[in-house]
Amino acid sequence: MKKFAITTSLLENYAAHNEFDGTYSWKTKTGSTYIVHAKSREEAEEVRSLIEVDDDYEKTTIETFDEVGDDFESNIVKWQKERGVSRVFYIDDEIKKGKSGHWYRRRGQIVGQLVDEKYSHLIGKFVGYVDNLTLGKCVLEIEGDKRERVA
């Protein structure tokens, strides 16, 4: 299995937050880094159409699409490690193809030390979601050791 890193840029139409009237007010937002696990570059390219968006509300564009080593870390992950982030540790979205042929994305974060006491049972654990990118819907919620399917 090969590993590919995709970085994106994002423009958001702030004029479309309420009822969209055809007015555009594009604002640059932070893009994302996606880690794609695939058998080949050709297979990894299948996710391009699942990531790129160009509509009245958002424009997400792929900036880089590179094969990387197993030890790859995005700049945001490196930055957090250097600074010892202690509340929430954001990790890159991971994308893999399921046995069904559908592409799935795991997104979320690791809970850090400085959280409210009611979340202390999650310290050091993953909290997030799994999306079926092919169908365009969330299919699983993850909170530490608890997993709940979403209908």
C-alpha positions, 0 to 999 in steps of 0.5 A: 500500500502506498501513501499520498499526501494531498494539500488543498486551498479553500475559499468560502463564500461568506455571502452564502451563510444566510439565504444565498442571493447570488452575491459572492464574498470569497474569503480565504480559509485554511486548507486541509491535508489528506493522507490517502492510502492506495495501491497506486497513484492511479487509484489514489487519483480517484479521490480527487473528485471527492475532495475538490468542490466548486460551487456557490458556497465553497471552492476547494482546490488541490494544491499538491498531490504527492507520494510520501513515506510512511513517516510523513507528517503534515506541517500542522502536525509538526507544528503541534508537536513542536509546541506541545499542544495540550487541549486538542491535537488535530490529525490529518484526515485519512482516506482509504478504499473499503472492500465495497469500493467506496472511499472512506475518510476518518477525521477528528482529533486526539483529546489532550491533557487540558480538557474539562473533567467530564472528558478526562476519560478521553485523554489520549484517545481519538474523537471524530467521524468516518465519512463515506466519501463516495456516498457523501455521508457520515457513517460512524461516530467515534469517541475513544473506544465507543463507536456508533453507526450513523444511519 
